[in-house]
Amino acid sequence: MLLPLVSLCAREVVSDHSSSPCWLRWVPRELYRPLLEAAFASCRPLAVGELVQRWPERSLRVGGQRKKGETAPNRLCIQALLLAVARGLSDQRYALRFLDLCGLQGDEGGTGDPMGGWSLTVALCTMVVQGRAGAQRAHRREGDRERKRFSALEREKDVKRERGKWMRGKEPNGDAASTDDEELGGKHREKMGSYEILGEEELIKGVRRRMEIERKREISITDLGGSRKETEEKDVNSDVLVNVRADLFVNARSWERVRVALTTLGPLKLQCRYLRVEEISVSSIRTLLDLLPRQGLLGIDVRYSSLGVVGLAELLPLFSTFPALNSLHLHYCNLDFRRDHPGLEEALRDLSLGLAKLQGLRRLSLTALRLPGQLRVLLSSLPQPLEILELPYLSLSPTDLAYLSCSHHASSLQQLDLSENHLDESTLPSIRRLLSQASSSLQHLSLSGCGLTDSLLGLLLPSLGGCWALKSLALALNPLSKAGLMDLMRTAMRMPSLRNLLYPNPLEDYQPGLPDLPSSSQLLDWPLDEATNINTTSSQLNRLLIEGGRTDLFLTCDLLNYDKDFTD
């Protein structure tokens, strides 16, 4: 892709940091954005810092949705950005008032040394705390300057008053004439000095008023048991200069830092778009949610935290206090719905009541929560139909799938993930009914690791072909032969909207010794015959695509690097 002329020129300008004092003074505000983008793309942290510290607009957004092939910004550039924001707070001419860093984080260890979500969260919290400390220091320095200025003016006035008195006095050895002359001159100088003092008093009138107000405030606070430090904190907390919005990633190691940053009142205020927590107790999650601003939180992602049914029922009322919340992820949170669980019926009732309060929920993702037979309890209480539903590793029963196919969510689903839920002939009618209901809306479907054999897939292919809006289809780790894979390819080629297909390696591509009906875990661990079969299968599929004129359909068997949103 050819870069626009402005982008090419911007990269050339930021490439030489030694010339920045020359061009920074003359850059119009319209060119700050392309220069900053070029500095990030070329990994020029010094240029990033100088541009952000002089940012001429009230808002700045860095991050957002990246195009395919674009890497996340470099760690050094992000650190330079945060440092520049903290430095800009001390400049009264600083225009920035809103900083949006949502989507800025990358994958830890990725190419280009990006900053991961946890590292970015810690850096943001450090910036907020340091911003408050810097504001306190600046406030103390300003107060000291005001006091010194007032004291200097008072001393100067006292010196002039004493000088006037001395000039009016008589010399011990002088005659009467000279004494009279000096007395007249002294009166004249005293009169002129009085005018001069009055002029100075007019100049310091505002300073004296501010000092008197500060002195009275200190006295009143001291009388109430306060201190000068509390007075300074009250002044610092009066105004928020920059609101910072970002996605926060909190675990047990960073929880205390995040808590301190959210309770710190100062020139920087931290806001959250998506909150991800890992390995944190229910009480800590509750405390964190109480500290977050109510407006603007779109999603909550809880992972590897032992919530239990009771803990989740306790958190759901807090979730409902965020009016913009539309996404909820619960991954490996130890929800056990076994029948012998004490108090299960009461917990399920509380859970259903809590979910009913999530008025804006559109995405629900549940992973490995031990929910056989309880899907109706969770989904029927949601007031609005879901658009994205992810239910991998839930051991869904035929009853669950039958409910889902007839629920009010079926016709609104845009993305459905049923990976690692075993499908057989008893569940196939429900799946076909579900696909028929969602045929006009479903865009992404994952049935990886569902135990689909050639015969089961053959019965399901007509329903899959009827999903005319489907853009991506994932069928990895299913025990298909080459014949079944070719049938899948012929159906996929007749689906005009389909752009991505994650197909399973056929059984013939594995080394000998694989069971007749292997599980998904066996297919994942069993070695492939990389010498011949894989290349042969890939060549056959690509030749089939070319013959059918479907070069816009991307095929892959790489489960780990599969991206459903990839477009060629």
Disulfide bonds with the S-S distance in Angstrom:
none
